[in-house]
Amino acid sequence: MGNTTTADKLVNPLAGQPASARGDTLFQTFCAVCHGQAGAADAVISAQVAAPSLLTDRARGYSDGYLYSIIRYGRGVMPRYGDKVRRDARWEIVNYVRQLQAAAVAVTPAAPGGAN
């Protein structure tokens, strides 16, 4: 996948912008088959390929550049999409993943006693 330090330095030109309908379409086309429609790794094939949930604290902690690099170069069993998804479209997918993550946090109930 390349150097993660270098990937972390990539700046998302769409950061702070709401996810686009195109980001949704791209995610559903290229990502949902393994990661599930909402990123929860609940697709039929998810268990077979060990696709991780994109809604975990770990995934939330990835930089935008790191997510972009995974889309571009692949990682583990995930194929590279650098030759299938254009640069600007990769950033739209990253923004859409961030929207899914934010939505998941918003609906996650607090644990008893207020701890999560």
Buried (B, 14 or more C-beta within 10 A) or exposed (E): BEEBEEBEEBEBEBEEEEBBEBBBBBBEEBBBBBBBBBBBBBBEEBEEBEBBBBBBEEBBEBBBBBBBBBBBBBBEEBEBBBEEBEEEBBBBBBBBBBBBBEBBEEEEEEEEEEEE
